Amino acid sequence: MQTLLIAGFGDVARRAVPLLRGHWRLLALVHNAQQGQLARTLGVTPVYADLDQKTTLKRLAGLADAVLYTAPPAGEGTDDLRLRKLLSALAKSNSIPQQFVYISTSGVYGNRDGAWIDECSPAAPETDRARRRLAAEQLLRALAQRWRTSITILRAPGIYAAERLPLARIQNQLPLPITTEDVYVNHIHADDLAALCVRALTRRGGIRIYNASDAQPLLSGEWFDALADHFGLPHPPKLARGELSTALTPMQASFLAESRRLNNARLKRELGVQLRYPDILMFLAQSSR
């Protein structure tokens, strides 16, 4: 049985574990005893290391046949130094992982003013957090050329689940753009993203990018109003763009500065995964409060 190293043992990775058990020997990078115990509970062998501390990664060389990388970059700069450190450590062995699955972000496309885009659309990130993700993708492209490793990049939009809904935003009545100035937002359920990670590990050969999104982009007002109705909350106020900039923090406003609609036809055609939640409104309809 081949060995899979999970770097970034967060929610999506943990959701993938039950689908991976029995097919892989599972290792997960953890950096404290609590994470280590959680890994063992899920049937995963913990490996104590810190992606921010290069010296702790030396033991990883030669350990894994494949890598599932879900760890976010650090919160500053335009490079992903965490991924860079891990790849440097893995390169210290003659046994190089032959598969690499990486969760990126659809933010690498930047603002497209609501246009439909597919994986052939050029990357044009407009925030440093998206530039860090694109830098990581470029590191992996170089890796594929150097090591002949199969690289799958899943460009994910907003990840949600029953316990990952933006209710605090509605409860705090943070404003949204008026309908004529609204932006399209895209989503993927955490379970669906986990299933896509598992499926991507079966893919062989070269580099492939997928829009890891459902097929129903929504205007932000449509989504938050539906969420508010479902939980019996008041609709968020709607403001013109000029007023939004003074009512929100720069970080909050940045999430409403980009509008695009993700085409996921390649995902369905090539990976053949049937999403459990192809429509976020369908998820709400099937959910209890």
C-alpha positions as CSV (number, residue, x, y, z in Angstrom):
1,M,0.0,0.0,0.0
2,Q,1.4,3.4,-1.0
3,T,1.9,6.2,1.5
4,L,0.0,9.6,1.3
5,L,1.3,12.6,3.2
6,I,-1.3,15.1,4.2
7,A,0.1,18.6,4.7
8,G,-2.6,20.8,6.3
9,F,-4.7,18.6,8.6
10,G,-7.7,20.9,8.6
11,D,-11.4,20.4,8.0
12,V,-11.3,19.4,4.3
13,A,-8.4,17.0,4.8
14,R,-10.2,15.4,7.8
15,R,-13.3,14.9,5.7
16,A,-11.2,13.2,3.0
17,V,-9.7,10.7,5.5
18,P,-12.6,8.2,5.6
19,L,-12.5,8.0,1.8
20,L,-8.8,7.4,1.8
21,R,-8.5,4.8,4.5
22,G,-8.0,1.3,3.2
23,H,-6.5,2.7,0.0
24,W,-3.5,4.6,1.4
25,R,-1.2,4.4,4.4
26,L,-2.0,7.9,5.8
27,L,0.5,10.3,7.4
28,A,-0.4,13.8,8.5
29,L,1.8,16.7,9.5
30,V,0.7,17.9,12.9
31,H,2.4,20.5,15.2
32,N,0.9,19.7,18.6
33,A,-0.3,16.9,20.8
34,Q,-3.9,17.7,20.3
35,Q,-3.7,17.4,16.5
36,G,-1.6,14.3,16.9
37,Q,-4.4,12.7,19.0
38,L,-7.0,13.7,16.5
39,A,-5.0,12.1,13.7
40,R,-4.7,8.8,15.6
41,T,-8.4,8.9,16.4
42,L,-9.1,9.1,12.6
43,G,-6.6,6.3,11.8
44,V,-3.9,8.5,10.6
45,T,-0.2,8.4,11.7
46,P,0.9,11.8,13.0
47,V,4.2,13.2,11.9
48,Y,5.2,16.1,14.1
49,A,6.6,19.0,12.0
50,D,6.0,22.7,11.3
51,L,5.8,24.1,7.8
52,D,7.2,27.3,9.1
53,Q,10.3,25.6,10.6
54,K,12.5,24.1,7.9
55,T,14.6,22.0,10.3
56,T,11.5,20.0,11.5
57,L,10.7,18.9,7.9
58,K,14.0,17.0,7.3
59,R,12.3,13.7,8.4
60,L,9.8,13.9,5.5
61,A,12.3,13.0,2.8
62,G,11.5,9.7,1.2
63,L,8.4,9.1,3.4
64,A,5.6,9.5,0.9
65,D,4.5,8.3,-2.5
66,A,2.0,11.1,-2.8
67,V,1.1,14.4,-1.1
68,L,-2.3,16.1,-0.4
69,Y,-1.5,19.7,0.3
70,T,-4.3,21.7,1.9
71,A,-2.3,24.1,4.1
72,P,-2.7,27.8,3.5
73,P,0.2,30.1,2.9
74,A,1.4,32.4,5.7
75,G,-0.6,35.6,6.0
76,E,1.9,38.0,4.3
77,G,4.1,38.5,1.3
78,T,3.4,37.2,-2.3
79,D,5.2,33.8,-2.0
80,D,4.2,30.6,-0.3
81,L,7.3,29.9,1.9
82,R,5.6,27.0,3.6
83,L,5.2,25.0,0.4
84,R,8.7,26.1,-0.7
85,K,10.1,24.6,2.5
86,L,8.2,21.4,2.2
87,L,9.3,20.8,-1.4
88,S,12.9,21.5,-0.4
89,A,12.7,18.9,2.3
90,L,11.1,16.3,0.0
91,A,13.8,16.9,-2.6
92,K,16.4,15.6,-0.2
93,S,15.6,12.0,-1.2
94,N,15.9,9.9,-4.3
95,S,12.3,8.7,-3.6
96,I,10.2,11.7,-4.8
97,P,6.4,11.8,-4.4
98,Q,4.8,11.0,-7.8
99,Q,1.5,12.6,-7.1
100,F,0.7,16.0,-5.7
101,V,-2.8,17.4,-5.1
102,Y,-3.0,21.1,-4.1
103,I,-6.0,23.2,-3.0
104,S,-5.6,26.6,-4.5
105,T,-8.1,29.4,-4.8
106,S,-10.3,30.8,-7.6
107,G,-9.1,34.2,-6.5
108,V,-6.1,33.7,-8.8
109,Y,-8.4,34.8,-11.7
110,G,-9.0,38.2,-10.2
111,N,-12.1,40.3,-11.1
112,R,-13.8,39.4,-14.3
113,D,-16.9,41.6,-13.9
114,G,-19.2,38.6,-13.7
115,A,-18.0,36.8,-16.8
116,W,-17.9,33.0,-17.0
117,I,-14.4,31.7,-16.9
118,D,-12.8,28.3,-17.3
119,E,-9.3,26.9,-16.6
120,C,-7.9,28.4,-19.8
121,S,-8.6,31.9,-18.5
122,P,-5.4,33.6,-17.6
123,A,-4.5,34.2,-13.9
124,A,-4.6,37.8,-12.8
125,P,-4.7,37.9,-9.0
126,E,-5.5,41.3,-7.4
127,T,-4.8,40.5,-3.7
128,D,-1.7,39.3,-2.0
129,R,-3.5,36.3,-0.6
130,A,-4.3,35.2,-4.2
131,R,-0.8,36.1,-5.4
132,R,0.6,33.7,-2.7
133,R,-1.6,30.9,-4.1
134,L,-0.5,31.6,-7.7
135,A,3.1,31.5,-6.5
136,A,2.4,28.1,-5.0
137,E,0.9,26.9,-8.3
138,Q,4.0,28.1,-10.1
139,L,6.2,26.2,-7.6
140,L,4.3,23.0,-8.4
141,R,4.6,23.6,-12.1
142,A,8.3,23.8,-11.8
143,L,8.2,20.6,-9.6
144,A,6.3,18.7,-12.3
145,Q,8.9,19.6,-14.9
146,R,11.8,18.7,-12.6
147,W,10.5,15.5,-11.0
148,R,7.9,14.4,-13.6
149,T,5.4,14.4,-10.8
150,S,1.6,14.4,-11.5
151,I,0.2,17.7,-10.3
152,T,-3.5,18.4,-9.8
153,I,-4.5,21.9,-8.7
154,L,-8.0,22.4,-7.4
155,R,-9.0,26.1,-7.6
156,A,-11.6,26.3,-4.9
157,P,-14.0,29.3,-4.3
158,G,-15.9,29.8,-1.0
159,I,-15.9,26.6,1.0
160,Y,-19.0,26.0,3.1
161,A,-20.7,23.3,5.3
162,A,-23.4,23.3,7.9
163,E,-20.9,24.5,10.5
164,R,-19.1,26.9,8.0
165,L,-21.9,29.3,7.1
166,P,-21.3,33.1,7.3
167,L,-24.1,33.7,9.8
168,A,-22.1,36.1,11.9
169,R,-21.9,38.4,8.8
170,I,-25.7,38.5,8.7
171,Q,-26.1,38.8,12.4
172,N,-23.7,41.8,12.4
173,Q,-25.7,43.2,9.5
174,L,-22.7,43.9,7.4
175,P,-23.9,45.6,4.1
176,L,-23.7,44.2,0.6
177,P,-23.7,45.9,-2.8
178,I,-27.0,47.0,-4.3
179,T,-28.3,44.6,-7.0
180,T,-27.1,46.7,-9.9
181,E,-23.6,46.7,-8.5
182,D,-23.6,43.2,-7.0
183,V,-20.9,40.6,-7.6
184,Y,-21.2,36.9,-8.4
185,V,-19.9,34.4,-5.8
186,N,-19.1,30.8,-6.2
187,H,-19.1,27.9,-3.7
188,I,-18.1,24.3,-3.0
189,H,-19.3,22.2,-0.1
190,A,-16.5,20.9,2.1
191,D,-17.5,17.3,1.6
192,D,-17.5,17.8,-2.2
193,L,-14.1,19.3,-2.1
194,A,-12.8,16.4,0.0
195,A,-14.2,14.0,-2.5
196,L,-12.5,15.9,-5.3
197,C,-9.2,15.7,-3.5
198,V,-9.6,11.9,-3.2
199,R,-10.5,11.6,-6.9
200,A,-7.6,13.8,-8.0
201,L,-5.2,11.3,-6.3
202,T,-6.2,8.7,-8.9
203,R,-5.2,11.0,-11.8
204,R,-1.9,10.3,-13.6
205,G,0.4,12.3,-15.7
206,G,1.4,16.0,-16.1
207,I,-0.3,19.1,-14.7
208,R,-4.0,19.7,-14.6
209,I,-6.0,22.5,-13.1
210,Y,-9.7,22.3,-12.2
211,N,-12.3,24.8,-11.1
212,A,-13.4,23.0,-7.9
213,S,-16.8,24.7,-7.8
214,D,-20.4,23.9,-8.0
215,A,-22.3,24.9,-11.1
216,Q,-24.5,27.7,-9.7
217,P,-22.8,31.0,-9.1
218,L,-25.1,33.5,-7.3
219,L,-25.1,37.2,-6.7
220,S,-23.9,37.9,-3.1
221,G,-27.2,39.5,-2.2
222,E,-29.1,36.5,-3.5
223,W,-27.0,34.1,-1.4
224,F,-27.0,36.1,1.8
225,D,-30.8,36.8,1.6
226,A,-31.5,33.1,1.1
227,L,-29.3,32.3,4.0
228,A,-31.0,34.9,6.2
229,D,-34.5,33.6,5.2
230,H,-33.5,30.1,6.1
231,F,-32.4,31.0,9.6
232,G,-35.1,33.7,10.2
233,L,-32.7,36.6,10.2
234,P,-33.1,40.0,8.7
235,H,-31.6,40.6,5.2
236,P,-28.3,42.5,5.2
237,P,-28.6,46.1,4.2
238,K,-27.6,47.0,0.6
239,L,-25.4,50.0,-0.2
240,A,-24.0,51.6,-3.2
241,R,-20.3,51.0,-3.8
242,G,-19.2,54.4,-2.5
243,E,-21.0,53.8,0.8
244,L,-19.7,50.2,1.1
245,S,-16.1,51.4,1.2
246,T,-16.7,53.3,4.4
247,A,-19.0,50.7,6.1
248,L,-16.6,47.8,5.7
249,T,-13.0,47.1,6.7
250,P,-10.6,46.8,3.7
251,M,-10.5,43.0,4.2
252,Q,-14.3,42.7,4.2
253,A,-14.6,45.0,1.2
254,S,-12.0,43.0,-0.7
255,F,-14.3,39.9,-0.8
256,L,-16.9,42.0,-2.6
257,A,-14.4,43.6,-5.1
258,E,-14.2,40.6,-7.5
259,S,-17.0,39.1,-9.6
260,R,-16.7,35.9,-11.7
261,R,-18.6,32.8,-12.6
262,L,-16.7,29.5,-12.6
263,N,-17.3,27.0,-15.3
264,N,-16.8,23.5,-13.8
265,A,-17.3,21.4,-17.0
266,R,-13.7,20.1,-17.0
267,L,-14.1,18.9,-13.5
268,K,-17.2,16.9,-14.3
269,R,-15.9,15.6,-17.6
270,E,-12.4,14.5,-16.5
271,L,-12.7,13.6,-12.8
272,G,-16.2,12.3,-13.1
273,V,-17.3,13.2,-9.6
274,Q,-21.0,13.8,-9.0
275,L,-21.2,16.6,-6.5
276,R,-23.4,16.0,-3.6
277,Y,-24.3,19.7,-3.6
278,P,-24.2,21.0,-7.1
279,D,-26.2,24.1,-6.0
280,I,-25.8,25.9,-2.6
281,L,-29.5,26.7,-2.5
282,M,-30.2,23.0,-2.8
283,F,-28.1,22.5,0.2
284,L,-30.2,25.0,2.2
285,A,-33.4,23.4,1.0
286,Q,-32.2,20.0,2.3
287,S,-30.9,21.4,5.6
288,S,-32.6,22.0,8.9
289,R,-31.9,25.1,10.9
